[in-house]
Structure formats: structure tokens, C-alpha cells
Amino acid sequence: MKVLWFSNSPALADEFLSGNFKLKATGGWMYALNKALQCNVSLSVIFHFPYKIEPFNYQKTTYYPVYTGNIIIENLKKRFLSKVYDDDFLQEYLKIIKQVNPDIIHIHGTENPFLCILGTTKVPVVISIQGNLTVYHHKYLSGFNGLHIRRKSEDFNIRTLLLGRNSFLKGFINLKRMSVIEQKYMKHAKHIIGRTDWDRRITRILAPESKYLVGNEMLRDGFYENQWNNKFIAGKIIIFTTNGNNYYKGFETLCFALFLLNNLEFDVEWRVAGISENSLINNITRRELGVKYPKKGLVLVGSLDENDLIKNLLESHIYVMPSHIENSPNNLCEAMILGIPCIATFAGGTGSLLKDGEEGILIQDGDPWALAGAIAEMKTDFVKAIEFGKKARGKALALHNKETVVAQYLQTYRQIIEAEK
């Protein structure tokens, strides 16, 4: 079976390119799935790349980098011209499709304009839902007063826009543009792969004629090889969160919750990966919360590689995922499979991953009081918290079982190919 992927990242080739172009390797679940699936199919991968390079083979996969042009010029063009650039690379995509001649095309995610191939090829196409840009755009400013943010955005001049210092305004505009592309093409989709009740439900609206199939994620190797065992007895409780420099990731809820815990004189060390002291989201949160920004206990550790991330997770007592919107967040899945007691917001697809009161605690997004209360609840009855972690680990091991995930995708590919015939 010949399979052609459209991927937002180079997947397994990430490690090859990072060595040759001095780029930071990110790994991730696409890396893991590529590594496993290439042993079962003839796999090719299309991805966007800012350098001109020829197609190449790495391990058992063939990669087709699509040159995106000068990044600065492309960003300026998209920002200041009204046209929605959704099919600039269509002819390049079709050229590669013709060369590979796949039995099936698998588009991972809707973030890039890959969907423009729908209706232009006779090869069966299936789309994996990673996030959903339409809903993410709708929830983008959930963490702060939207009117305040919009008022502030009017104060930025052209110099600020050109230099890209207002990255959140830029992110909001880009997300809006991508959501328009997503809605335009999704309605023509015939086959969708998802993994939560949330993505299944939204695709019934965005792609009402499509057939929905299940395909779970594969996690990075280190998370299968380790298991949490850091039971809380007394003293300082360590909380860990993998967050990001985005409004909708709930960093402000996290900080407010820590402020509330500090007021109750909880001895807390809350480590946050993905954010540093000078991150824009931290500066905005400090300004917005004012006196309610925590004066102690917040440790911003910045970007971590896989080994350091696992080390910090294993040293923690509780994992918290405070986002306002997610589908099936990798960070929560990784904490669950390690067996850490987890607290997450009931946002997007998290309810399909973690059962409230049995495998962890789910709270309303944007509610720092409930978040602080859930942490206090786990700290008070840590035996129960440990049981949550054990059950969550069992569920995650089943959901992310490598052999099962590979079998799911192979079955889905065969099913679609046969149906299209």
C-alpha cells in the first residue's frame, strides 16, 4: 500500500533536518507514528520548508519538502493583502501526487492549506483532526477581557506590526484566515479521522457528509518507558504544567489559582514548561492580574527537551492542564500515561480522555477557584489522587498502544480505499 501524508511537520525527518540545517528537533507524536507506520506501508511525506532542498529518503520514508518562499515576504503578503492564500502550492502538491501515485492521501491537521487538494485528485483523501481552527479562533481571547485586548490592539502602530512584536494580534489574524480556509474546504471532506467526542461533533457541522473514523495518537518513546511514583507525604507540593505562549492555554487561570493557594499559605512550587520570564503571555498576565499575580511559587522553566520534560513530570505530584480549548492535548496524554494525578479543564476533547472523579478531576475552564480547590482536594487526600493516576495510566496505555494505533490506521486506509473503489 502506498500512502502519502501531508504533514505540518517533517515528522521522522525532523531529526535528519535538524542536523543538516541546525534547526531544533521537536519530535512529537507524528515522529512516533511515522517511525512505526513506515514498516507497514510505502510511506511518503509532504511538508512545508523554508529552504529549497530536493526530495530525500530517510530510514524507510521518502520526504517531499515544499519550498514556502522567503518567510518575511510571505508573512507580510498574508498580513497586508486581502486575498486568502489557500492554493498557492496546489500545482506543486499535484505534481508530487502524480509522482508518488499513492493509493491514499492522509492530511494531518487543517492548519496548512493542504485541504486545497480536495476535489482536484481522484486519489482517496482522509483528514485527521488535530485541533480545529474555527473553534480555536472563537475561543482565542477566552483568558482575558476581549474588549480590553481589542482596545489595546488599536494602539499598535505599523512599525509594531512589521516587527511582529504584537504576536497575539498577529496570531488572532492568522487564525481567522486559516479558519476561513478550513471551513471552505472541510465541507467537501469525505473521510475524517478523529479521537474525541468533541472533534466528532464539530465535524458533523463542518463536514456533514463525511464518514468519521477513529485514529488515536502515538506518544514519544520515553513516556512508555517511564512511570511516576513520587507520592506526596508532607511539605512542598510540586505541580507541573506544559503550557504555551497563547491566550487560550489558560496561563492566567493557572497564575490566579496559585495566588489563591498562596493566600491559604499552601507550600507550592508550580513549574510551567513552554513559558519563560520574558514570554509575552507572562508579561501580559502579570499586568492584567496586577496584585493577583503570584508573588511566590511560580517557576517558569521555558522550553524543555523530551528527557528534561519527563524528569520534571516524574518529580511532580500533580499535573494541571488549564487550557480554554483543546482537542486531545499531548501534554495531558503524556502525564496520564506516566500515571501522574491529573487535573484538567473540561474543554474540547478532554472529557473523552479523562473521566472526572475516576481518572482525575475536570473543572470548568477559566475558573481559578475551582482549580485551586481541586489541587487542595488532591493534596488533602493523596491516596485518592494516586488511584486517579493509576486508572488514568491504564486508560492511556490502551489508547496509545503502539500496535493498536498502527492497526487502526492500516484498517482505516484499507477501508477507505475499498470504499472508493
C-alpha positions in Angstrom: 0.0 0.0 0.0 1.4 3.4 -1.0 0.4 6.2 1.5 1.1 9.9 1.0 1.0 12.2 4.1 0.5 15.9 4.2 2.1 16.9 7.5 2.5 20.2 9.4 6.0 19.0 10.5 8.7 16.9 8.8 7.7 14.0 11.2 10.5 11.5 11.5 12.7 13.6 9.1 12.8 16.2 11.9 16.0 14.7 13.3 17.6 14.5 9.9 16.9 18.1 9.0 17.8 19.4 12.5 21.3 18.0 11.9 21.7 19.4 8.4 20.0 22.8 8.9 20.8 23.5 12.5 17.0 23.5 13.3 15.6 22.5 16.7 14.2 18.9 16.5 10.8 18.7 18.1 10.0 15.0 17.9 6.3 14.7 18.8 3.6 12.1 18.1 3.9 12.5 14.3 7.5 11.5 14.6 6.5 8.4 16.5 3.7 7.4 14.1 5.9 7.9 11.1 8.6 5.7 12.6 6.1 2.9 13.3 3.9 3.1 10.2 6.8 3.1 7.7 7.4 -0.5 8.4 3.9 -1.5 7.2 3.4 0.7 4.2 5.3 2.5 1.4 5.2 6.0 3.0 5.9 9.4 1.6 5.5 12.7 3.4 4.9 16.3 2.0 5.7 19.2 4.3 6.4 22.9 4.0 10.0 24.0 4.4 11.7 27.5 4.3 14.7 26.2 2.3 15.0 24.8 -1.2 16.0 21.2 -1.0 15.4 18.2 -3.1 13.2 15.2 -2.1 15.1 12.8 0.1 14.9 9.4 1.7 15.4 8.9 5.4 15.1 5.5 7.0 12.1 3.9 5.2 10.2 7.0 4.2 10.5 9.4 1.3 10.1 13.2 2.0 9.0 15.9 -0.3 9.8 19.4 1.1 7.6 22.2 -0.5 9.6 25.4 -0.5 7.4 28.2 1.0 9.5 31.1 -0.1 11.0 33.9 1.9 9.3 33.8 5.3 9.4 37.6 5.9 7.9 38.4 2.4 5.3 35.7 2.7 4.2 36.9 6.2 3.9 40.5 5.0 2.0 39.4 1.9 -0.5 37.5 4.0 -0.8 40.2 6.6 -1.4 43.2 4.3 -3.1 41.7 1.2 -6.8 40.8 1.4 -6.5 37.6 -0.7 -6.8 34.4 1.3 -3.7 32.4 0.2 -5.1 28.9 0.2 -3.9 27.3 -3.1 -0.5 28.9 -3.8 1.1 25.4 -3.7 -1.6 23.4 -5.3 0.3 22.7 -8.5 3.3 21.6 -6.5 1.1 19.3 -4.4 -0.5 17.8 -7.6 2.9 17.3 -9.2 4.1 15.2 -6.2 0.8 13.3 -6.0 1.3 12.3 -9.6 4.9 11.3 -9.0 4.1 9.2 -5.9 0.9 7.8 -7.3 -0.4 6.8 -3.8 -3.3 4.5 -3.0 -4.5 7.0 -0.4 -3.7 10.5 0.8 -3.7 11.4 4.5 -3.8 15.1 5.5 -2.8 15.6 9.1 -4.5 18.6 10.5 -6.2 21.6 8.9 -3.6 24.3 9.9 -1.9 24.5 6.5 -3.6 24.9 3.1 -3.3 21.2 2.2 -7.1 20.9 2.0 -7.0 22.7 -1.3 -6.3 19.3 -3.0 -9.9 18.2 -2.2 -11.7 17.8 -5.4 -8.6 18.0 -7.6 -7.4 14.4 -7.4 -9.1 11.0 -7.8 -6.9 9.5 -5.1 -9.0 8.9 -1.8 -8.3 11.6 0.8 -8.7 11.3 4.6 -8.2 14.2 7.0 -7.1 13.9 10.6 -8.5 16.4 13.0 -5.7 17.6 15.3 -7.2 20.9 16.5 -9.9 22.9 15.0 -9.1 26.4 13.8 -12.7 27.6 13.7 -13.3 26.8 17.4 -9.8 27.9 18.4 -10.4 31.3 16.8 -13.8 31.5 18.6 -12.1 30.8 22.0 -8.8 32.7 21.3 -9.4 35.6 23.8 -11.2 33.5 26.4 -8.5 34.0 29.0 -8.8 37.8 29.1 -11.3 40.6 28.7 -11.7 40.6 24.9 -12.8 44.2 24.7 -9.7 45.2 26.7 -7.4 43.3 24.3 -9.1 44.7 21.3 -8.8 48.3 22.7 -5.1 47.7 23.4 -4.6 46.3 19.9 -5.7 49.6 18.4 -2.7 51.3 19.9 -0.1 49.3 17.9 1.4 51.2 15.0 2.7 50.0 11.6 6.2 49.7 13.0 5.0 47.3 15.7 3.1 45.2 13.2 6.1 45.0 10.8 8.4 43.9 13.6 5.9 41.4 14.8 6.0 42.5 18.4 2.3 42.2 18.8 2.4 38.4 18.3 -1.0 37.8 19.8 -2.8 40.2 17.4 -0.9 38.6 14.6 -1.9 35.2 15.9 -5.5 36.2 16.1 -5.5 37.5 12.5 -3.7 34.4 11.1 -6.0 32.1 13.0 -9.0 33.9 11.5 -7.6 33.5 8.0 -6.8 29.8 8.5 -10.3 29.2 9.9 -11.8 30.6 6.7 -9.8 28.2 4.6 -10.7 25.3 7.0 -14.5 26.0 6.7 -14.2 26.5 2.9 -12.7 23.0 2.2 -13.9 20.9 5.1 -17.5 20.8 3.8 -16.2 18.7 0.8 -14.4 16.1 3.0 -15.5 12.5 2.6 -13.4 10.8 5.3 -12.4 12.2 8.7 -10.1 10.6 11.4 -10.6 11.8 15.0 -10.3 10.6 18.5 -12.7 12.6 20.8 -16.4 13.3 21.1 -15.6 17.0 20.5 -13.9 16.6 17.1 -16.6 14.1 16.1 -19.3 16.6 16.9 -17.8 19.6 15.2 -17.1 17.6 12.1 -20.8 16.8 11.9 -21.3 20.5 11.3 -18.1 21.4 9.3 -18.1 18.3 7.2 -21.6 17.0 7.4 -21.3 14.5 4.5 -18.1 12.9 5.8 -17.6 9.5 7.4 -16.0 9.7 10.9 -13.3 7.1 11.8 -11.2 6.7 14.9 -7.4 7.0 14.9 -5.6 7.6 18.2 -2.2 9.2 18.8 1.1 7.5 19.4 3.3 9.2 22.1 7.1 9.6 22.2 9.0 6.6 23.4 10.2 8.0 26.7 6.6 8.2 28.0 6.0 4.5 27.5 9.3 3.7 29.3 8.8 5.6 32.5 6.3 5.5 35.3 5.5 8.1 38.0 6.0 7.1 41.7 6.5 10.4 43.5 3.9 10.1 46.3 3.2 13.2 48.3 3.7 12.9 52.1 4.2 16.3 53.5 5.8 19.7 52.9 6.1 21.3 49.5 3.7 20.1 46.7 5.1 20.3 43.2 2.7 21.0 40.4 3.7 20.8 36.7 2.1 22.2 33.6 3.2 22.3 29.9 1.8 25.5 28.5 2.4 27.8 25.6 2.7 31.5 24.6 -1.0 31.7 23.7 -4.1 33.3 25.2 -6.2 30.2 25.1 -3.8 28.0 27.0 -5.1 29.2 30.4 -1.9 30.6 31.8 -3.8 33.4 33.6 -6.1 30.8 35.3 -3.0 29.0 36.5 -1.5 32.2 37.9 -4.7 33.3 39.6 -5.1 29.8 41.2 -1.6 29.9 42.5 -2.3 33.3 44.0 -5.3 31.8 45.8 -3.2 28.9 47.1 -0.5 31.3 48.4 -3.2 33.2 50.3 -4.0 30.0 52.1 -0.3 29.5 52.8 0.0 26.3 50.7 3.6 25.4 50.2 3.5 25.1 46.4 6.1 25.0 43.6 4.3 25.3 40.3 6.6 24.6 37.4 5.5 25.7 33.9 7.2 24.5 30.7 6.9 26.4 27.5 6.9 29.8 29.1 9.9 31.9 30.3 10.1 35.1 32.4 10.2 37.3 29.3 7.5 35.5 27.3 4.8 37.9 26.2 2.0 35.9 27.8 3.8 36.2 31.2 4.2 39.9 30.8 0.5 40.4 29.8 -0.7 38.1 32.6 1.4 40.0 35.2 0.0 43.3 34.0 -3.6 42.0 33.8 -3.7 40.3 37.2 -1.8 43.0 39.0 -1.8 42.3 42.7 -3.3 38.8 42.0 -0.2 37.7 40.1 1.5 35.2 42.4 4.5 36.5 44.3 6.0 33.1 45.0 5.9 29.5 43.9 5.8 30.1 40.1 8.8 28.6 38.3 8.9 29.3 34.5 11.3 26.7 33.1 11.0 27.6 29.4 11.3 25.1 26.6 12.3 21.5 27.6 13.5 18.6 25.6 11.9 15.2 26.0 14.3 14.0 28.7 14.1 17.1 30.8 10.3 17.2 30.4 10.0 13.6 31.7 12.3 14.3 34.5 10.2 17.3 35.7 7.0 15.3 35.3 8.3 12.5 37.4 9.4 14.9 40.1 5.9 16.4 40.3 3.0 15.4 42.5 0.1 16.8 40.3 -0.2 17.7 36.6 -2.5 20.5 35.6 -3.9 21.3 32.1 -5.7 24.7 32.3 -6.5 25.4 28.6 -9.7 27.1 27.4 -9.8 24.9 24.3 -8.0 21.7 23.3 -8.8 18.5 21.3 -6.7 15.7 22.8 -3.7 17.6 24.2 -0.5 15.6 24.0 0.7 17.1 27.3 -2.3 15.7 29.2 -1.9 12.3 27.4 1.8 12.2 28.4 1.1 13.0 32.0 -1.7 10.3 32.1 0.5 7.6 30.6 3.1 8.3 33.2 0.5 7.8 35.9 0.6 11.3 37.5 -2.6 12.5 39.2 -4.1 15.0 36.7 -6.4 18.0 36.9 -7.7 19.3 33.5 -10.3 21.7 32.2 -13.4 20.2 30.7 -12.6 21.9 27.4 -12.9 20.5 23.9 -12.0 16.8 23.9 -10.5 16.4 27.3 -13.7 14.7 28.6 -13.0 11.8 26.2 -9.5 11.4 27.7 -10.1 11.8 31.4 -13.2 10.7 33.3 -14.0 13.1 36.1 -13.9 11.6 39.6 -12.4 8.3 38.4 -9.3 9.1 36.5 -8.7 12.6 37.6 -10.5 15.9 38.2 -12.1 18.0 35.4 -13.0 21.6 36.1 -14.6 24.5 34.1 -12.1 26.4 32.1 -11.3 29.9 33.3 -12.2 29.1 36.9 -9.1 29.6 39.2 -11.1 29.0 42.4 -12.2 25.5 41.2 -8.7 24.8 40.0 -7.2 25.8 43.4 -9.9 23.8 45.1 -9.1 20.7 43.1 -5.4 21.0 44.0 -6.3 21.3 47.7 -8.6 18.3 47.3 -5.9 16.1 45.9 -3.3 17.3 48.5 -5.7 16.5 51.3 -6.5 13.0 50.0 -3.4 12.0 48.0 -4.2 8.3 48.3 -7.3 9.0 46.2 -5.1 11.1 43.8 -2.8 8.2 43.4 -5.7 6.0 42.4 -6.7 8.6 39.8 -3.3 8.4 38.4 -3.2 4.6 38.2 -6.6 4.5 36.4 -5.6 7.2 34.0 -2.4 5.4 33.2 -4.3 2.2 32.4 -6.6 4.1 30.1 -3.7 6.0 28.4 -1.7 2.8 27.8 -4.8 1.3 26.0 -5.5 4.5 23.9 -1.9 5.0 22.9 -0.8 1.3 22.5 1.6 1.4 19.5 0.4 -1.8 17.9 -3.2 -0.8 18.3 -2.7 2.6 16.8 -0.8 1.3 13.8 -3.6 -1.3 13.3 -6.2 1.4 13.4 -4.6 3.4 10.7 -4.0 0.4 8.4 -7.6 -0.7 8.8 -8.8 2.8 8.1 -6.7 3.1 5.0 -7.9 -0.2 3.6 -11.5 0.6 4.4 -11.4 3.9 2.6 -9.5 2.5 -0.4 -12.1 -0.3 -0.7 -15.0 2.1 -0.3 -13.7 4.4 -3.0 -13.3 1.5 -5.4 
